[in-house]
Amino acid sequence: MHKFLLAACAMALTAGVAMAQPAPGGGMRDFIAQADANHDGNITRAEWDAARAARFTQQDANHDGQLSADERPHWGPPPGGQPPADGPPPGGGHHGIMTADTNNDGVVSRAEYDAQSAAMFEKLDADNNGTITAAELQAMHDHMHQQH
């Protein structure tokens, strides 16, 4: 999950915190833009949670409360699985979401999704004040680049 958080942060920083309206199903940078509902350049926990809830609802095409394989073909294989024939190469896709599948049943429940979301917010909110700032995203980005 640590690698996913760092990759997510890098994508978010590339586009900046405040940006144009995201396209449906976009990546992390689009999510960051969507989450900053009041466009003040900061993301509160309430903004984050609302955006994550909306993203889950959007991805849960059959509205069964979990994200199944047919709802995530572009995410690549589950951990330890084989990449789909028409999917991204190994190392591509959004493998981070599958780390949320803590019971390894091949689907991500809303509870698993929410737990990963909370952990991601806490990681990005370095000063634990309930808000992710552009400075915190920049610090995470800088830290990630120092490790590579």
C-alpha positions as a printed Julia matrix, in Angstrom:
148×3 Matrix{Float64}:
   0.0     0.0     0.0
   2.92    2.33    0.71
   3.99    2.2    -2.96
   0.4     2.92   -4.05
   0.21    5.96   -1.78
   3.46    7.3    -3.13
   2.38    6.73   -6.72
  -0.96    8.38   -6.02
   0.78   11.35   -4.49
   3.08   11.7    -7.47
   0.13   11.71   -9.85
  -1.68   14.25   -7.7
   1.32   16.56   -7.63
   1.84   16.37  -11.35
  -1.52   17.99  -11.91
  -1.66   20.09   -8.76
  -4.4    20.09   -6.14
  -6.74   22.57   -7.83
  -7.44   21.77  -11.48
 -10.2    21.44  -14.05
 -13.27   19.29  -13.55
 -12.29   15.61  -13.7
 -13.51   13.19  -16.31
 -15.59   10.25  -15.04
 -13.4     7.34  -13.98
 -10.21    9.42  -14.09
  -7.04    8.75  -12.16
  -5.77   10.04   -8.85
  -5.12   13.57  -10.06
  -8.74   13.79  -11.22
  -9.83   12.43   -7.89
  -7.83   15.12   -6.07
  -9.48   17.82   -8.2
 -12.92   16.37   -7.53
 -12.25   16.01   -3.82
 -11.37   19.71   -3.46
 -15.05   20.63   -3.65
 -14.63   24.26   -2.62
 -11.49   24.72   -4.79
  -9.43   26.23   -1.98
  -6.38   24.08   -2.71
  -6.91   21.94    0.41
  -8.82   18.71    0.91
 -10.62   18.24    4.21
 -11.49   14.8     5.54
 -15.15   15.5     4.75
 -14.28   16.42    1.14
 -12.07   13.34    0.83
 -14.73   10.99    2.22
 -17.47   12.44    0.0
 -15.32   12.11   -3.12
 -14.27    8.55   -2.23
 -17.91    7.58   -1.6
 -18.9     9.02   -4.98
 -16.01    7.21   -6.68
 -17.04    3.89   -5.11
 -20.64    4.37   -6.21
 -19.49    5.2    -9.74
 -17.27    2.13   -9.94
 -19.84   -0.24   -8.39
 -21.75   -0.66  -11.66
 -24.08   -3.39  -10.39
 -24.66   -1.63   -7.04
 -23.95   -4.7    -4.94
 -21.7    -2.88   -2.47
 -18.44   -4.38   -3.71
 -16.05   -3.92   -6.6
 -15.77   -7.17   -8.53
 -13.47   -8.23  -11.36
 -15.92   -7.22  -14.09
 -16.08   -3.73  -12.58
 -12.29   -3.35  -12.57
 -10.84   -4.85  -15.77
  -8.47   -1.88  -16.21
  -7.0    -2.42  -12.75
  -4.98   -5.44  -13.71
  -4.9    -8.76  -11.89
  -5.47   -9.32   -8.21
  -2.26   -9.8    -6.19
  -0.62  -13.04   -7.29
  -2.96  -13.32  -10.31
  -2.17  -13.29  -13.99
  -2.66  -10.11  -16.02
  -5.73  -10.2   -18.25
  -4.94  -10.94  -21.9
  -6.18   -7.54  -23.02
  -5.17   -5.71  -19.84
  -2.19   -3.63  -18.83
   1.29   -5.11  -18.58
   2.57   -6.26  -15.2
   3.2    -3.22  -13.05
   0.54   -1.22  -14.89
  -3.06   -0.56  -13.99
  -4.38    0.34  -10.57
  -3.08   -2.55   -8.51
  -3.29   -0.44   -5.37
  -7.05   -0.88   -5.1
  -6.59   -4.63   -4.87
  -4.43   -4.2    -1.79
  -7.71   -3.14   -0.18
  -8.99   -6.72   -0.66
  -7.79   -7.7     2.79
  -9.72  -10.97    2.94
  -8.42  -12.02   -0.52
 -11.85  -12.95   -1.86
 -11.24  -11.22   -5.2
 -13.63   -8.32   -4.55
 -13.24   -5.06   -2.66
 -16.11   -4.46   -0.26
 -17.21   -0.97    0.71
 -15.69   -1.53    4.17
 -12.35   -2.56    2.64
 -12.45    0.41    0.27
 -13.23    2.82    3.11
 -10.43    1.41    5.27
  -7.9     1.91    2.46
  -9.24    5.4     1.87
  -8.88    6.34    5.54
  -5.3     5.03    5.62
  -4.45    6.96    2.47
  -5.86   10.2     3.9
  -3.95    9.74    7.16
  -0.72    9.14    5.23
  -1.18   12.25    3.1
  -2.29   14.43    6.05
   1.2    14.58    7.53
   0.37   17.04   10.33
  -2.85   15.18   11.26
  -4.97   18.33   11.23
  -7.74   16.83    9.08
  -6.71   18.62    5.88
  -4.41   17.63    3.04
  -2.6    20.71    1.77
  -0.59   21.28   -1.38
   2.49   21.53    0.86
   1.81   18.05    2.29
   1.42   16.63   -1.2
   4.66   18.31   -2.23
   6.48   16.93    0.81
   5.26   13.39    0.0
   6.31   13.87   -3.62
   9.78   15.06   -2.56
  10.13   12.13   -0.17
   9.17    9.69   -2.9
  11.74   11.12   -5.32
  14.48   10.92   -2.69
  13.84    7.18   -2.38
  14.2     6.56   -6.12
